[in-house]
Amino acid sequence: MAVSQSNILHPSQSFSFKYFYHISALSMLLFFLSVVFTFLAFVNKEAQEQEIERNFNLVRLSQELRLSSDQLTMMARAYAATGNPKFKQFFDEILTIRNGTSPRPKHLHRVYWDMLLVKEGQAPFEKEAPKALLTLLLENGVSTDELTMLRNAEDKSEALVSLEREAFELVAAGKNQQALKILYSEAYLQSKVQIMTHINAFLERREQDFSSLLASSNKKVKSYYGAAFVCFILLLLSLIALYNSRSAIRKSIIDYLNTEVKSQTEELIEKNKALNHAISELSETQKRLINAEKSATLVRLIPGLAHEINTPIGVAMTASSNQLLLVEGVRQRVNKNEIAKSALLHSIENIESCAKLVVNSTERITGIIDKLKIITNTGFEGEVKPVYLQPLITRCVNELANQHPHIDITLDIPEALAITAPERLLQQIFQPVIENAFYHAFADNSVQSPCVIISAQVSKLGYTIKVTDNGSGIPHEIKDKVFDPFVVGNRTQKGLGLGLSVALAIVTQYFSGVIECETESNTGTCVIIKLPS
């Protein structure tokens, strides 16, 4: 009894399948969140590094402002003490570099001016494009409050330059001691204190802002890394659940397919019983036909009838055997849990195909019983291989050409043309067709220049072979029956009249092709053979 399909629960309808979908969606969501949080952590980490670099640059520039003030004081005092104009030149150059009117030495925050104080001193670094100190501060994102502090320091430094200029005038007048008193006076020192006070205020403000921002950034980075870690742990748990769900679904599918195999097996057993019964009845019918029909015509047809009946029986038996082998193979592989779903479904499709072959063969046997027109041939067995047509037809023609030297023969066959089939079957097609042209077309000797043309060509649709003669044509009374068994022309009694019947059977049954005959009285005959690729 076949299992009702309505009682079988497909795996896709089970709870495990829905659970699998939900876990898959959750896993993808957790994976996405892990990637997002990790990305945000890296972005904030990069922003933190940029802020560290910005803070470093701002502190460095503030130190450059302090150094420029100290270096101006140093150059002014050196000029007042020595009167050497080199120090006044350095003084002016420091101011123009800070204001952005002279090229700016690279790495100015390092030791630079001390390297120039000696006689014939050389600058340790090359110079770059002019750029004011305040411009560099703005480029590095200094805040308004911080810029105000540093601008105040620079303004105080510029105001101090006025005292230094007064000292330079005294030096020019030869009053070096008075110039030194100005450069070491209480007013001068108080101005220096004010400059450094503004710079210290900037550094304190910068340290507070940077510490606050760094703490906030670290907190964000830790939060994002923590969230990414939690999502990753949850992702691992969801993957474990996904694996367990997949195992449950696999078991559900195997159970479902086992039920399908059992159903198909039971149905196959029923069909095999029906087939065996039909074969038994057919065998009895064949025996009754052989015993009942005694006429010579029927006796000649019995071998062909037996062959045509045995062919579908063989197909049915082969299909049945294949079904049983497939079922047994599937059962063994399912029991061993060694078969994938796709392979199992493919095996079930093969079983169904075999079952259809059994049904079709049974129907064909029933039709054969109602028909007694059959053609006898020697079977379609043989080694399938590429057969080159030109040498094959040449062999068929050579013996006939020796027997009929007066007949002109033309072969128009490409050397590379080959048909993949048993060579014996191809010879059984072309041999009788060519023999008929030689034996029957020119039997009455009415044609002055007899000729036979054999041509072949290949296209996308297949092969087309033509055998054409310019003989007397086929008699009208047998023109429509040339492919029937035992039909022999009036011109000669050579052969049993089965050659074209066999050729027809091979072309149509083995190749699924077409063979047809075109003939006109006193004009000639053309046999056209069409074989699919």
Secondary structure, 3 states (H helix, E strand, C coil): CCCCHHHCCCHHHCHHHHHHHHHHHHHHHHHHHHHHHHHHHHHHHHHHHHHHHHHHHHHHHHHHHHHHHHHHHHHHHHHHHHCCHHHHHHHHHHHHHHHCCCCEECCCCCCCHHHHCCCCCCCCCCEECCCCHHHHHHHCCCCHHHHHHHHHHHHHHHHHHHHHHHHHHHHHCCCHHHHHHHHCCHHHHHHHHHHHHHHHHHHHHHHHHHHHHHHHHHHHHHHHHHHHHHHHHHHHHHHHHHHHHHHHHHHHHHHHHHHHHHHHHHHHHHHHHHHHHHHHHHHHHHHHHHHHCCCHHHHHHHHHHHHHHHHHHHHHHHHHHHHHHHHHHHHHHHHCCCCCHHHHHHHHHHHHHHHHHHHHHHHHHHHHHCCCCCCCCCCCCCCEEEEEHHHHHHHHHHHHHHHCCCCEEEEECCCCCEEEEEHHHHHHHHHHHHHHHHHHCCCCCCCCCCEEEEEEEEECCEEEEEEEECCCCCCHHHHHHCCCCCCCCCCCCCCCCCHHHHHHHHHHHHCCCEEEEEEECCCEEEEEEEEEC
